[in-house]
Amino acid sequence: MQAGIYAGTLTKAIMSYAKSGNAQVALRFNITNYQDGANWAEIAPTERTIYLSLSGGAKPYTKEKLTSLGFPAQPEITQDPATGEALLSLPDGIGDDAVSLKCSEGFKPDGSPREEWDLASW
């Protein structure tokens, strides 16, 4: 996807570990709209993930982002019986409304391009 502002609904929050071994939360969103100037344009639904680190200095920002989405200070963690993934329970109402998301172009360690996603308000 090209860099810009998108709208999507949160579908899943997964507790996992990054390649570095640090704990993280992976927020999966169903992206359905792109901001085209002052208007929103509908796009084919696609899934994208925002990764939030739980290590060191990043942890307070991750907590703030989760709170801004409606998660409680101590989210309930459950296990998906089908996949074994550790999931943050989505409180009532989360995922009902679209959230503004920002896609930026970043680079992998080998220099190839990659999408970097975050909440648009951050």
Sequence and secondary structure as in RCSB ss.txt:
>XXXX:A:sequence
MQAGIYAGTLTKAIMSYAKSGNAQVALRFNITNYQDGANWAEIAPTERTIYLSLSGGAKPYTKEKLTSLGFPAQP
EITQDPATGEALLSLPDGIGDDAVSLKCSEGFKPDGSPREEWDLASW
>XXXX:A:secstr
  SEEEEEEEEEEEEEE TTS EEEEEEEEEEEEEETTEEEEEEEEEEEEEEE SGGGHHHHHHHHHHHT  SS 
 EEE TTT  EEE   TTTTTS EEEEEEEEE TTS EEEEEEETT 
